[in-house]
Amino acid sequence: MTWRMDRVNSALRQEISSVISTVLKDPKVASIVSVIDVDTTKDLRSAKVYISIYGDTDSKRTTIKVLNNASGFISKSISKNLKIRSTPTLKFRIDNSISDGSLLTQKINQIVTGNDYEKNRT
């Protein structure tokens, strides 16, 4: 990936995160939403936005659905602050890497401590 694409992805990630946290006022969106990564195509026409959502499965599904429905609004909002010719079409995806990493850490701790991790924790 080129340095230009890295800069575009980073700028998009920051702007999308800002719009979701400050401008988007939908009660169906989970309270804790983090933009983990943005992967833009070379022609800058579309971008996959990887989101980490704190909550249960229903909350995650609802939030992703709302974000995908509001992608046009979000795209229009970020176009005001970015200095690029055209703003990409946004497609939101759930990124479970943080929760998967946490689960993996718990399992490793259970193995290392002889499966007494939960007992020692309390």
NULORO-190255 format. One record per residue (C-alpha): x, y, z. Coordinates in pm, whole numbers, m for minus. Each point is the difference from the previous one (the first is absolute). Layout:
N
@east->X; north->Y; up->Z
...
//
This chain:
122
@east->0; north->0; up->0
@east->129; north->343; up->m83
@east->54; north->281; up->245
@east->m283; north->194; up->m167
@east->m250; north->m282; up->61
@east->119; north->m26; up->360
@east->m63; north->371; up->48
@east->m343; north->m18; up->m165
@east->m101; north->m301; up->212
@east->123; north->169; up->318
@east->m184; north->324; up->m80
@east->m318; north->m191; up->m82
@east->26; north->m199; up->324
@east->32; north->318; up->208
@east->m282; north->183; up->m178
@east->m240; north->m297; up->6
@east->67; north->m49; up->370
@east->m65; north->367; up->65
@east->m328; north->m2; up->m195
@east->m127; north->m315; up->173
@east->79; north->132; up->346
@east->m114; north->361; up->m41
@east->m231; north->50; up->m299
@east->m192; north->m328; up->m32
@east->m281; north->15; up->254
@east->m178; north->m333; up->m40
@east->m111; north->m176; up->320
@east->41; north->m340; up->m169
@east->377; north->49; up->m26
@east->188; north->m166; up->287
@east->158; north->235; up->251
@east->355; north->m125; up->m55
@east->98; north->m20; up->m367
@east->362; north->11; up->m118
@east->125; north->29; up->m355
@east->282; north->m254; up->m13
@east->111; north->20; up->m362
@east->m96; north->136; up->m341
@east->91; north->m180; up->m322
@east->m46; north->221; up->m305
@east->19; north->m126; up->m358
@east->274; north->140; up->m223
@east->m246; north->208; up->m203
@east->m146; north->152; up->323
@east->m355; north->m94; up->m99
@east->m79; north->m225; up->295
@east->131; north->m75; up->345
@east->m59; north->m277; up->251
@east->m23; north->137; up->352
@east->76; north->m250; up->276
@east->m188; north->80; up->321
@east->36; north->m140; up->350
@east->m324; north->17; up->197
@east->m40; north->m60; up->371
@east->m319; north->m190; up->73
@east->m192; north->m316; up->m71
@east->m59; north->m154; up->m343
@east->m335; north->174; up->m56
@east->152; north->337; up->86
@east->286; north->m62; up->m243
@east->m235; north->m99; up->m283
@east->m225; north->299; up->57
@east->294; north->241; up->15
@east->156; north->m132; up->m322
@east->m338; north->19; up->m175
@east->m51; north->361; up->113
@east->354; north->97; up->m103
@east->m40; north->m157; up->m346
@east->m333; north->180; up->m44
@east->161; north->328; up->108
@east->311; north->m50; up->m215
@east->m111; north->270; up->m247
@east->m49; north->251; up->281
@east->335; north->m93; up->156
@east->173; north->25; up->m338
@east->m151; north->344; up->m61
@east->102; north->116; up->348
@east->362; north->m107; up->m39
@east->29; north->150; up->m348
@east->m23; north->346; up->157
@east->324; north->m50; up->194
@east->207; north->m210; up->m240
@east->192; north->142; up->m292
@east->m54; north->m284; up->m248
@east->m169; north->15; up->m337
@east->m273; north->m252; up->75
@east->m106; north->m160; up->324
@east->m17; north->m381; up->m15
@east->m317; north->m201; up->51
@east->17; north->m144; up->352
@east->m80; north->m360; up->91
@east->10; north->m82; up->370
@east->119; north->m338; up->131
@east->29; north->m140; up->353
@east->356; north->m58; up->121
@east->12; north->m256; up->279
@east->378; north->5; up->42
@east->m11; north->173; up->341
@east->m254; north->m241; up->151
@east->177; north->m297; up->m163
@east->331; north->118; up->146
@east->m153; north->35; up->344
@east->m145; north->m351; up->m18
@east->335; north->m138; up->m116
@east->178; north->172; up->290
@east->m245; north->m153; up->248
@east->53; north->m347; up->m146
@east->379; north->37; up->11
@east->m19; north->114; up->364
@east->m218; north->m300; up->84
@east->253; north->m238; up->m155
@east->298; north->166; up->168
@east->m158; north->8; up->346
@east->m142; north->m350; up->m21
@east->m360; north->98; up->m75
@east->m31; north->187; up->332
@east->7; north->345; up->m159
@east->m360; north->81; up->88
@east->41; north->m118; up->362
@east->316; north->209; up->49
@east->m165; north->305; up->m151
@east->m271; north->33; up->265
//
